Amino acid sequence: MPIKIIAFGRLKDITGNGDILLDDAADTNQLLQQLNKKFPALTATPFIVAVDKEIITGNTDLSGADTVALLPPYSGG
C-alpha cells in the first residue's frame, strides 16, 4: 500500500499542492531518500517529520496505513 505524505508551508511549495503517495518505503529513511530524489530542493530545506501526528527523531518503520507529514521548523514560547 502507498504511504501518504502531506507537506506544509514552504515544503508544500516544493512538493506541489497535492498529497504525495509513495510505494515501497519500509521506513522513514527510505521514504526521505525517495523524496529527496524526486524533489531535490528538499535536501537544502530543513524540516521535521511526523508519522501519524507524532514527531519522530529517528528512523521509523512504516506501513501502508501511515500518514507522514513534512513540517517546517517552528519556534514558540
N, C-alpha and C positions, 0 to 999 in steps of 0.2 A: 504494500500500500504506500502511496506517496505521503511524504511529510509536508504539512502545510507550514509555510513561512510567511509571517506578517512583518513588514518593516514600518518604522515610524520616523517622522521628522525628515532630516536630510537623507537618511538611508532609503526612505521611500522614493525620493527624487532619483537616487542612483539605481534602484531596482525596478522602478516603474510603479504605476499606481495600483496594480492589482496584486493579489496574493501570489506567492510563488509555490509551486509544487515540485518537489524533487524526489526521485526514486533512489533506491539503493544507498541510503545513508544509514549505516548501522549505529553511528554515534555522532556527537556534535563536531568532533574533529573532521570526520569525513564530510559532513554537511558544510562546514566552513570552507574546506578545500574546494568543494564543488561551487559554492557561492563565489569565492574569490576568483575562480577560473571564469565563471560566467559574467561576473561584474568586477573587473579588475580595480575599479575605483574604491571598492570596499577595503582593499589592502592598506590604503592610506587614510582610512577613516576610522576613528575609534568608535567602538560600540560595545554594548553589553548584550549578552544572550540570555533569554529566558525560555524555559521549557515548561509548557503548561502553567504559565503565570508564576513560575518560580525562577528567580535569577540564579544562574549557575556560575561557578567559578572554575570548574574543571571539565574534563571530558565526561559526557553523559550519554548512556545508551538511549537510542530512540526506537520507537515503534510507529507503525502507521497511524496510530490514534493520537500521536503527539502533535501539538502546535508549538512551533518555535517562533519567538518574537525577537526581532533585532531592534534594540533600543539605543537611542543616542545617549551619551553620557549625561548625567544630570547632577545637579547640586541642590542642596536645600539646607534648611536650618531649623 
